[in-house]
Amino acid sequence: MQNASTLSGTTQVQTDPTLFLSGRPPMGEFIQFLQTQTLEGAAADAGNLADQWRVARNRIDELTANEAGIADIPVASELPVSLGGLASALLNDPLTRQTFGVTPTSVEMVELDKLVVYQKMINLTYAGQLQSLVGDAPTEEALFQFALPMDGRYDPVPNAAPMSFGPHGALLWGAVSPSSDFRVLNTMLLDPTQISGLSVNGRPTHVFAVAVGYGSNLLSAIRIGSRLVLRNGSHRAYALRASGVSHAPMLVQDIPSNEESELLPPEVQQHRDLYLAHPRPPLLRDYFDAELHIVVSVPRKAKQVRVQVGYEEGPALGV
């Protein structure tokens, strides 16, 4: 395994060791990813890459014969009684209800190995940082807080600054985060009294705001029939399993059969046969099978949100 590195050259590019599942993507997609998105693949021989893919493909055929139906064995059970209060608080939290309230939702103990996964990549640098937070033999409460934090403790702090100015202050702001979950959450009209410490040149009557940040960031899965598909928290699930934890608390959404087209993640919707019908779909345990993955160096990426303000003053139209 490689450590995070910096490539030499005219531009300094930081990379992270990244686990990539092999054999499931078509060979062309596998080779294209390696050749265009990784340090090693740029100069790799396509024939050698194809041979690596075939090793994984043969392993998948073997697993399909020996483990058919494994994803259809129930993998969830009730939480320990000691976690009932934490689970109730989580399910009744306004953010949880806003994000997950459209489906029947519960908190259950889930066997990690048998979760169906559609995330092909694991950033091993980030997973290692998370693994260091798990610790040895975490208590039930510590495990719950790691898997289902309600306080955003694992959200990286973004950098934000104005980028251009007009006569009344900044017109363009930029915010950058290493997390791909960083995004615009909402736009809103606020009463100035809602903002503590607001100081402007005058008496404001309205504030037009753009909320930027992260989603709920909970370890969660969707249940379709008898299968549990990991929806969010792939790196935390990986970190837990790498630490020797076999079962973890998880938010589980039950997807009614007549609502699948609306509620399934796009990747699952596009490849329904692979994730929902294949006798041996990709499972979380596959991340730890040496024949089913490769580790490559992927350039580190950041997510930027730019917010621009435009305004005008003049007569009200139609008045």
GUZATOR-577103 format. One record per residue (C-alpha): residue number from 1; x, y, z. Coordinates in steps of 0.02 Angstrom, whole numbers, plus 50000, padded with zeros to 5 digits. Example, Ala and Ser with C-alpha at 12.3 -4.5 7.8 and 13.67 -1.06 7.14 Angstrom:
BEGIN
<site><i>1</i><x>50615</x><y>49775</y><z>50390</z></site>
<site><i>2</i><x>50684</x><y>49947</y><z>50357</z></site>
This chain:
BEGIN
<site><i>1</i><x>50000</x><y>50000</y><z>50000</z></site>
<site><i>2</i><x>50064</x><y>50173</y><z>49959</z></site>
<site><i>3</i><x>50055</x><y>50322</y><z>50073</z></site>
<site><i>4</i><x>49987</x><y>50491</y><z>50023</z></site>
<site><i>5</i><x>50120</x><y>50569</y><z>49913</z></site>
<site><i>6</i><x>50163</x><y>50723</y><z>49813</z></site>
<site><i>7</i><x>50205</x><y>50706</y><z>49629</z></site>
<site><i>8</i><x>50358</x><y>50802</y><z>49569</z></site>
<site><i>9</i><x>50348</x><y>50916</y><z>49419</z></site>
<site><i>10</i><x>50292</x><y>51089</y><z>49375</z></site>
<site><i>11</i><x>50134</x><y>51069</y><z>49479</z></site>
<site><i>12</i><x>50131</x><y>50988</y><z>49651</z></site>
<site><i>13</i><x>49987</x><y>50864</y><z>49657</z></site>
<site><i>14</i><x>49946</x><y>50771</y><z>49815</z></site>
<site><i>15</i><x>49883</x><y>50593</y><z>49797</z></site>
<site><i>16</i><x>49799</x><y>50469</y><z>49913</z></site>
<site><i>17</i><x>49810</x><y>50278</y><z>49909</z></site>
<site><i>18</i><x>49639</x><y>50225</y><z>49849</z></site>
<site><i>19</i><x>49558</x><y>50054</y><z>49848</z></site>
<site><i>20</i><x>49463</x><y>50017</y><z>49687</z></site>
<site><i>21</i><x>49350</x><y>49866</y><z>49667</z></site>
<site><i>22</i><x>49392</x><y>49764</y><z>49513</z></site>
<site><i>23</i><x>49295</x><y>49639</y><z>49409</z></site>
<site><i>24</i><x>49123</x><y>49718</y><z>49434</z></site>
<site><i>25</i><x>49143</x><y>49869</y><z>49320</z></site>
<site><i>26</i><x>49157</x><y>49816</y><z>49138</z></site>
<site><i>27</i><x>49337</x><y>49794</y><z>49082</z></site>
<site><i>28</i><x>49332</x><y>49953</y><z>48978</z></site>
<site><i>29</i><x>49274</x><y>50059</y><z>49125</z></site>
<site><i>30</i><x>49406</x><y>49980</y><z>49238</z></site>
<site><i>31</i><x>49548</x><y>50016</y><z>49116</z></site>
<site><i>32</i><x>49486</x><y>50192</y><z>49076</z></site>
<site><i>33</i><x>49478</x><y>50237</y><z>49260</z></site>
<site><i>34</i><x>49654</x><y>50176</y><z>49294</z></site>
<site><i>35</i><x>49728</x><y>50260</y><z>49140</z></site>
<site><i>36</i><x>49643</x><y>50428</y><z>49165</z></site>
<site><i>37</i><x>49620</x><y>50447</y><z>49353</z></site>
<site><i>38</i><x>49772</x><y>50366</y><z>49435</z></site>
<site><i>39</i><x>49959</x><y>50397</y><z>49442</z></site>
<site><i>40</i><x>50005</x><y>50217</y><z>49400</z></site>
<site><i>41</i><x>49881</x><y>50192</y><z>49259</z></site>
<site><i>42</i><x>49944</x><y>50332</y><z>49148</z></site>
<site><i>43</i><x>50093</x><y>50228</y><z>49093</z></site>
<site><i>44</i><x>50019</x><y>50055</y><z>49123</z></site>
<site><i>45</i><x>50004</x><y>49924</y><z>48988</z></site>
<site><i>46</i><x>49822</x><y>49896</y><z>48942</z></site>
<site><i>47</i><x>49852</x><y>49709</y><z>48927</z></site>
<site><i>48</i><x>49918</x><y>49698</y><z>49105</z></site>
<site><i>49</i><x>49768</x><y>49796</y><z>49168</z></site>
<site><i>50</i><x>49652</x><y>49677</y><z>49075</z></site>
<site><i>51</i><x>49739</x><y>49529</y><z>49158</z></site>
<site><i>52</i><x>49711</x><y>49608</y><z>49330</z></site>
<site><i>53</i><x>49528</x><y>49630</y><z>49288</z></site>
<site><i>54</i><x>49513</x><y>49446</y><z>49234</z></site>
<site><i>55</i><x>49585</x><y>49386</y><z>49401</z></site>
<site><i>56</i><x>49447</x><y>49481</y><z>49490</z></site>
<site><i>57</i><x>49316</x><y>49420</y><z>49366</z></site>
<site><i>58</i><x>49365</x><y>49239</y><z>49399</z></site>
<site><i>59</i><x>49354</x><y>49270</y><z>49586</z></site>
<site><i>60</i><x>49179</x><y>49341</y><z>49564</z></site>
<site><i>61</i><x>49127</x><y>49186</y><z>49466</z></site>
<site><i>62</i><x>49193</x><y>49079</y><z>49608</z></site>
<site><i>63</i><x>49098</x><y>49180</y><z>49739</z></site>
<site><i>64</i><x>48940</x><y>49175</y><z>49635</z></site>
<site><i>65</i><x>48947</x><y>48985</y><z>49636</z></site>
<site><i>66</i><x>48990</x><y>48968</y><z>49820</z></site>
<site><i>67</i><x>48894</x><y>49112</y><z>49899</z></site>
<site><i>68</i><x>48737</x><y>49127</y><z>49796</z></site>
<site><i>69</i><x>48598</x><y>49204</y><z>49900</z></site>
<site><i>70</i><x>48711</x><y>49268</y><z>50038</z></site>
<site><i>71</i><x>48646</x><y>49446</y><z>50018</z></site>
<site><i>72</i><x>48468</x><y>49387</y><z>50046</z></site>
<site><i>73</i><x>48501</x><y>49320</y><z>50220</z></site>
<site><i>74</i><x>48440</x><y>49449</y><z>50347</z></site>
<site><i>75</i><x>48587</x><y>49547</y><z>50416</z></site>
<site><i>76</i><x>48498</x><y>49667</y><z>50535</z></site>
<site><i>77</i><x>48441</x><y>49641</y><z>50714</z></site>
<site><i>78</i><x>48372</x><y>49747</y><z>50856</z></site>
<site><i>79</i><x>48483</x><y>49872</y><z>50945</z></site>
<site><i>80</i><x>48544</x><y>49835</y><z>51121</z></site>
<site><i>81</i><x>48422</x><y>49905</y><z>51248</z></site>
<site><i>82</i><x>48556</x><y>50025</y><z>51311</z></site>
<site><i>83</i><x>48553</x><y>50118</y><z>51145</z></site>
<site><i>84</i><x>48364</x><y>50143</y><z>51139</z></site>
<site><i>85</i><x>48371</x><y>50322</y><z>51202</z></site>
<site><i>86</i><x>48504</x><y>50374</y><z>51077</z></site>
<site><i>87</i><x>48407</x><y>50294</y><z>50935</z></site>
<site><i>88</i><x>48246</x><y>50382</y><z>50985</z></site>
<site><i>89</i><x>48334</x><y>50550</y><z>50994</z></site>
<site><i>90</i><x>48410</x><y>50521</y><z>50822</z></site>
<site><i>91</i><x>48246</x><y>50471</y><z>50739</z></site>
<site><i>92</i><x>48156</x><y>50621</y><z>50813</z></site>
<site><i>93</i><x>48291</x><y>50746</y><z>50769</z></site>
<site><i>94</i><x>48224</x><y>50874</y><z>50643</z></site>
<site><i>95</i><x>48369</x><y>50846</y><z>50523</z></site>
<site><i>96</i><x>48339</x><y>50658</y><z>50522</z></site>
<site><i>97</i><x>48153</x><y>50681</y><z>50493</z></site>
<site><i>98</i><x>48186</x><y>50806</y><z>50354</z></site>
<site><i>99</i><x>48313</x><y>50693</y><z>50267</z></site>
<site><i>100</i><x>48240</x><y>50520</y><z>50294</z></site>
<site><i>101</i><x>48059</x><y>50553</y><z>50341</z></site>
<site><i>102</i><x>47982</x><y>50502</y><z>50174</z></site>
<site><i>103</i><x>48010</x><y>50317</y><z>50210</z></site>
<site><i>104</i><x>47986</x><y>50201</y><z>50360</z></site>
<site><i>105</i><x>48151</x><y>50219</y><z>50452</z></site>
<site><i>106</i><x>48229</x><y>50128</y><z>50599</z></site>
<site><i>107</i><x>48397</x><y>50108</y><z>50686</z></site>
<site><i>108</i><x>48461</x><y>49929</y><z>50685</z></site>
<site><i>109</i><x>48619</x><y>49829</y><z>50716</z></site>
<site><i>110</i><x>48686</x><y>49775</y><z>50547</z></site>
<site><i>111</i><x>48815</x><y>49643</y><z>50499</z></site>
<site><i>112</i><x>48938</x><y>49744</y><z>50396</z></site>
<site><i>113</i><x>49013</x><y>49604</y><z>50289</z></site>
<site><i>114</i><x>48848</x><y>49564</y><z>50202</z></site>
<site><i>115</i><x>48798</x><y>49741</y><z>50156</z></site>
<site><i>116</i><x>48777</x><y>49766</y><z>49969</z></site>
<site><i>117</i><x>48893</x><y>49907</y><z>49912</z></site>
<site><i>118</i><x>48895</x><y>50012</y><z>49754</z></site>
<site><i>119</i><x>49039</x><y>50128</y><z>49805</z></site>
<site><i>120</i><x>49187</x><y>50067</y><z>49702</z></site>
<site><i>121</i><x>49322</x><y>50173</y><z>49786</z></site>
<site><i>122</i><x>49386</x><y>50192</y><z>49964</z></site>
<site><i>123</i><x>49510</x><y>50331</y><z>50004</z></site>
<site><i>124</i><x>49628</x><y>50238</y><z>50120</z></site>
<site><i>125</i><x>49702</x><y>50397</y><z>50193</z></site>
<site><i>126</i><x>49531</x><y>50455</y><z>50252</z></site>
<site><i>127</i><x>49480</x><y>50280</y><z>50305</z></site>
<site><i>128</i><x>49639</x><y>50267</y><z>50409</z></site>
<site><i>129</i><x>49601</x><y>50432</y><z>50495</z></site>
<site><i>130</i><x>49428</x><y>50368</y><z>50539</z></site>
<site><i>131</i><x>49496</x><y>50201</y><z>50597</z></site>
<site><i>132</i><x>49608</x><y>50291</y><z>50722</z></site>
<site><i>133</i><x>49450</x><y>50365</y><z>50798</z></site>
<site><i>134</i><x>49365</x><y>50197</y><z>50822</z></site>
<site><i>135</i><x>49492</x><y>50141</y><z>50950</z></site>
<site><i>136</i><x>49508</x><y>49969</y><z>51028</z></site>
<site><i>137</i><x>49349</x><y>49884</y><z>51089</z></site>
<site><i>138</i><x>49234</x><y>50037</y><z>51078</z></site>
<site><i>139</i><x>49085</x><y>50039</y><z>51197</z></site>
<site><i>140</i><x>48909</x><y>50022</y><z>51128</z></site>
<site><i>141</i><x>48880</x><y>50209</y><z>51150</z></site>
<site><i>142</i><x>49047</x><y>50256</y><z>51069</z></site>
<site><i>143</i><x>49006</x><y>50143</y><z>50922</z></site>
<site><i>144</i><x>48836</x><y>50226</y><z>50903</z></site>
<site><i>145</i><x>48911</x><y>50400</y><z>50907</z></site>
<site><i>146</i><x>49042</x><y>50351</y><z>50777</z></site>
<site><i>147</i><x>48915</x><y>50276</y><z>50657</z></site>
<site><i>148</i><x>48774</x><y>50400</y><z>50686</z></site>
<site><i>149</i><x>48844</x><y>50567</y><z>50745</z></site>
<site><i>150</i><x>48714</x><y>50703</y><z>50769</z></site>
<site><i>151</i><x>48839</x><y>50844</y><z>50790</z></site>
<site><i>152</i><x>48936</x><y>50842</y><z>50626</z></site>
<site><i>153</i><x>49097</x><y>50795</y><z>50717</z></site>
<site><i>154</i><x>49171</x><y>50711</y><z>50563</z></site>
<site><i>155</i><x>49135</x><y>50852</y><z>50441</z></site>
<site><i>156</i><x>49299</x><y>50936</y><z>50388</z></site>
<site><i>157</i><x>49311</x><y>51123</y><z>50416</z></site>
<site><i>158</i><x>49300</x><y>51213</y><z>50248</z></site>
<site><i>159</i><x>49397</x><y>51369</y><z>50200</z></site>
<site><i>160</i><x>49289</x><y>51516</y><z>50145</z></site>
<site><i>161</i><x>49333</x><y>51692</y><z>50087</z></site>
<site><i>162</i><x>49266</x><y>51833</y><z>49978</z></site>
<site><i>163</i><x>49332</x><y>51832</y><z>49800</z></site>
<site><i>164</i><x>49270</x><y>51996</y><z>49727</z></site>
<site><i>165</i><x>49191</x><y>52157</y><z>49793</z></site>
<site><i>166</i><x>49062</x><y>52288</y><z>49746</z></site>
<site><i>167</i><x>49011</x><y>52455</y><z>49821</z></site>
<site><i>168</i><x>48920</x><y>52372</y><z>49968</z></site>
<site><i>169</i><x>49041</x><y>52231</y><z>50006</z></site>
<site><i>170</i><x>49081</x><y>52060</y><z>49933</z></site>
<site><i>171</i><x>48992</x><y>52003</y><z>49775</z></site>
<site><i>172</i><x>49072</x><y>51832</y><z>49760</z></site>
<site><i>173</i><x>49122</x><y>51708</y><z>49895</z></site>
<site><i>174</i><x>49212</x><y>51543</y><z>49877</z></site>
<site><i>175</i><x>49215</x><y>51398</y><z>49999</z></site>
<site><i>176</i><x>49323</x><y>51242</y><z>49980</z></site>
<site><i>177</i><x>49312</x><y>51075</y><z>50070</z></site>
<site><i>178</i><x>49401</x><y>50907</y><z>50046</z></site>
<site><i>179</i><x>49232</x><y>50821</y><z>50062</z></site>
<site><i>180</i><x>49125</x><y>50786</y><z>49909</z></site>
<site><i>181</i><x>48973</x><y>50803</y><z>50023</z></site>
<site><i>182</i><x>49003</x><y>50992</y><z>50035</z></site>
<site><i>183</i><x>48863</x><y>51084</y><z>49943</z></site>
<site><i>184</i><x>48727</x><y>51216</y><z>49942</z></site>
<site><i>185</i><x>48594</x><y>51160</y><z>50065</z></site>
<site><i>186</i><x>48460</x><y>51293</y><z>50045</z></site>
<site><i>187</i><x>48421</x><y>51473</y><z>50003</z></site>
<site><i>188</i><x>48309</x><y>51573</y><z>50117</z></site>
<site><i>189</i><x>48238</x><y>51740</y><z>50168</z></site>
<site><i>190</i><x>48279</x><y>51785</y><z>50349</z></site>
<site><i>191</i><x>48219</x><y>51914</y><z>50473</z></site>
<site><i>192</i><x>48371</x><y>52014</y><z>50533</z></site>
<site><i>193</i><x>48323</x><y>51974</y><z>50713</z></site>
<site><i>194</i><x>48365</x><y>51791</y><z>50676</z></site>
<site><i>195</i><x>48549</x><y>51834</y><z>50654</z></site>
<site><i>196</i><x>48647</x><y>51866</y><z>50812</z></site>
<site><i>197</i><x>48779</x><y>52001</y><z>50801</z></site>
<site><i>198</i><x>48721</x><y>52070</y><z>50633</z></site>
<site><i>199</i><x>48801</x><y>52240</y><z>50604</z></site>
<site><i>200</i><x>48767</x><y>52340</y><z>50446</z></site>
<site><i>201</i><x>48764</x><y>52522</y><z>50391</z></site>
<site><i>202</i><x>48578</x><y>52551</y><z>50418</z></site>
<site><i>203</i><x>48424</x><y>52463</y><z>50485</z></site>
<site><i>204</i><x>48401</x><y>52300</y><z>50387</z></site>
<site><i>205</i><x>48226</x><y>52233</y><z>50350</z></site>
<site><i>206</i><x>48274</x><y>52071</y><z>50262</z></site>
<site><i>207</i><x>48423</x><y>51957</y><z>50239</z></site>
<site><i>208</i><x>48437</x><y>51845</y><z>50086</z></site>
<site><i>209</i><x>48545</x><y>51696</y><z>50133</z></site>
<site><i>210</i><x>48626</x><y>51543</y><z>50054</z></site>
<site><i>211</i><x>48661</x><y>51399</y><z>50174</z></site>
<site><i>212</i><x>48816</x><y>51297</y><z>50129</z></site>
<site><i>213</i><x>48878</x><y>51143</y><z>50219</z></site>
<site><i>214</i><x>48855</x><y>50955</y><z>50236</z></site>
<site><i>215</i><x>48713</x><y>50830</y><z>50240</z></site>
<site><i>216</i><x>48665</x><y>50723</y><z>50389</z></site>
<site><i>217</i><x>48817</x><y>50611</y><z>50363</z></site>
<site><i>218</i><x>48743</x><y>50459</y><z>50450</z></site>
<site><i>219</i><x>48792</x><y>50278</y><z>50419</z></site>
<site><i>220</i><x>48636</x><y>50222</y><z>50326</z></site>
<site><i>221</i><x>48567</x><y>50085</y><z>50215</z></site>
<site><i>222</i><x>48412</x><y>50054</y><z>50112</z></site>
<site><i>223</i><x>48316</x><y>49891</y><z>50124</z></site>
<site><i>224</i><x>48240</x><y>49826</y><z>49963</z></site>
<site><i>225</i><x>48157</x><y>49659</y><z>49992</z></site>
<site><i>226</i><x>48279</x><y>49559</y><z>50097</z></site>
<site><i>227</i><x>48436</x><y>49654</y><z>50043</z></site>
<site><i>228</i><x>48523</x><y>49797</y><z>50132</z></site>
<site><i>229</i><x>48616</x><y>49917</y><z>50018</z></site>
<site><i>230</i><x>48742</x><y>50034</y><z>50100</z></site>
<site><i>231</i><x>48688</x><y>50210</y><z>50052</z></site>
<site><i>232</i><x>48800</x><y>50326</y><z>50152</z></site>
<site><i>233</i><x>48954</x><y>50307</y><z>50260</z></site>
<site><i>234</i><x>49061</x><y>50189</y><z>50155</z></site>
<site><i>235</i><x>49223</x><y>50251</y><z>50234</z></site>
<site><i>236</i><x>49157</x><y>50234</y><z>50411</z></site>
<site><i>237</i><x>49092</x><y>50059</y><z>50374</z></site>
<site><i>238</i><x>49262</x><y>50013</y><z>50301</z></site>
<site><i>239</i><x>49352</x><y>50088</y><z>50452</z></site>
<site><i>240</i><x>49242</x><y>49990</y><z>50572</z></site>
<site><i>241</i><x>49270</x><y>49826</y><z>50481</z></site>
<site><i>242</i><x>49457</x><y>49859</y><z>50469</z></site>
<site><i>243</i><x>49456</x><y>49885</y><z>50659</z></site>
<site><i>244</i><x>49378</x><y>49715</y><z>50686</z></site>
<site><i>245</i><x>49200</x><y>49776</y><z>50717</z></site>
<site><i>246</i><x>49078</x><y>49655</y><z>50634</z></site>
<site><i>247</i><x>48910</x><y>49738</y><z>50678</z></site>
<site><i>248</i><x>48866</x><y>49922</y><z>50692</z></site>
<site><i>249</i><x>48713</x><y>50032</y><z>50722</z></site>
<site><i>250</i><x>48641</x><y>50096</y><z>50560</z></site>
<site><i>251</i><x>48495</x><y>50200</y><z>50500</z></site>
<site><i>252</i><x>48390</x><y>50086</y><z>50389</z></site>
<site><i>253</i><x>48261</x><y>50149</y><z>50264</z></site>
<site><i>254</i><x>48131</x><y>50026</y><z>50202</z></site>
<site><i>255</i><x>48094</x><y>50062</y><z>50018</z></site>
<site><i>256</i><x>47918</x><y>50007</y><z>49964</z></site>
<site><i>257</i><x>47924</x><y>49906</y><z>49802</z></site>
<site><i>258</i><x>47814</x><y>50031</y><z>49709</z></site>
<site><i>259</i><x>47929</x><y>50177</y><z>49756</z></site>
<site><i>260</i><x>48098</x><y>50106</y><z>49706</z></site>
<site><i>261</i><x>48112</x><y>50210</y><z>49547</z></site>
<site><i>262</i><x>48097</x><y>50370</y><z>49649</z></site>
<site><i>263</i><x>48204</x><y>50327</y><z>49800</z></site>
<site><i>264</i><x>48347</x><y>50217</y><z>49740</z></site>
<site><i>265</i><x>48519</x><y>50297</y><z>49718</z></site>
<site><i>266</i><x>48556</x><y>50328</y><z>49533</z></site>
<site><i>267</i><x>48694</x><y>50195</y><z>49525</z></site>
<site><i>268</i><x>48578</x><y>50062</y><z>49599</z></site>
<site><i>269</i><x>48434</x><y>50116</y><z>49487</z></site>
<site><i>270</i><x>48545</x><y>50105</y><z>49333</z></site>
<site><i>271</i><x>48613</x><y>49932</y><z>49378</z></site>
<site><i>272</i><x>48466</x><y>49855</y><z>49469</z></site>
<site><i>273</i><x>48505</x><y>49678</y><z>49413</z></site>
<site><i>274</i><x>48680</x><y>49684</y><z>49487</z></site>
<site><i>275</i><x>48632</x><y>49754</y><z>49657</z></site>
<site><i>276</i><x>48455</x><y>49690</y><z>49683</z></site>
<site><i>277</i><x>48444</x><y>49528</y><z>49584</z></site>
<site><i>278</i><x>48618</x><y>49455</y><z>49558</z></site>
<site><i>279</i><x>48643</x><y>49299</y><z>49665</z></site>
<site><i>280</i><x>48808</x><y>49369</y><z>49731</z></site>
<site><i>281</i><x>48813</x><y>49560</y><z>49719</z></site>
<site><i>282</i><x>48961</x><y>49665</y><z>49777</z></site>
<site><i>283</i><x>48973</x><y>49657</y><z>49967</z></site>
<site><i>284</i><x>49070</x><y>49761</y><z>50093</z></site>
<site><i>285</i><x>49179</x><y>49610</y><z>50131</z></site>
<site><i>286</i><x>49244</x><y>49622</y><z>49951</z></site>
<site><i>287</i><x>49344</x><y>49777</y><z>49999</z></site>
<site><i>288</i><x>49454</x><y>49659</y><z>50100</z></site>
<site><i>289</i><x>49475</x><y>49523</y><z>49968</z></site>
<site><i>290</i><x>49647</x><y>49544</y><z>49889</z></site>
<site><i>291</i><x>49587</x><y>49471</y><z>49723</z></site>
<site><i>292</i><x>49441</x><y>49592</y><z>49710</z></site>
<site><i>293</i><x>49529</x><y>49758</y><z>49726</z></site>
<site><i>294</i><x>49684</x><y>49855</y><z>49680</z></site>
<site><i>295</i><x>49763</x><y>50002</y><z>49772</z></site>
<site><i>296</i><x>49815</x><y>50150</y><z>49665</z></site>
<site><i>297</i><x>49867</x><y>50331</y><z>49690</z></site>
<site><i>298</i><x>49726</x><y>50453</y><z>49651</z></site>
<site><i>299</i><x>49753</x><y>50642</y><z>49647</z></site>
<site><i>300</i><x>49672</x><y>50725</y><z>49796</z></site>
<site><i>301</i><x>49519</x><y>50828</y><z>49750</z></site>
<site><i>302</i><x>49425</x><y>50965</y><z>49838</z></site>
<site><i>303</i><x>49246</x><y>51026</y><z>49820</z></site>
<site><i>304</i><x>49216</x><y>51211</y><z>49792</z></site>
<site><i>305</i><x>49054</x><y>51308</y><z>49812</z></site>
<site><i>306</i><x>49047</x><y>51484</y><z>49739</z></site>
<site><i>307</i><x>48906</x><y>51602</y><z>49789</z></site>
<site><i>308</i><x>48880</x><y>51760</y><z>49687</z></site>
<site><i>309</i><x>48767</x><y>51906</y><z>49730</z></site>
<site><i>310</i><x>48681</x><y>52013</y><z>49601</z></site>
<site><i>311</i><x>48565</x><y>52156</y><z>49646</z></site>
<site><i>312</i><x>48484</x><y>52310</y><z>49572</z></site>
<site><i>313</i><x>48388</x><y>52459</y><z>49639</z></site>
<site><i>314</i><x>48249</x><y>52549</y><z>49547</z></site>
<site><i>315</i><x>48062</x><y>52576</y><z>49530</z></site>
<site><i>316</i><x>47953</x><y>52424</y><z>49570</z></site>
<site><i>317</i><x>47875</x><y>52356</y><z>49411</z></site>
<site><i>318</i><x>47686</x><y>52358</y><z>49401</z></site>
<site><i>319</i><x>47665</x><y>52479</y><z>49548</z></site>
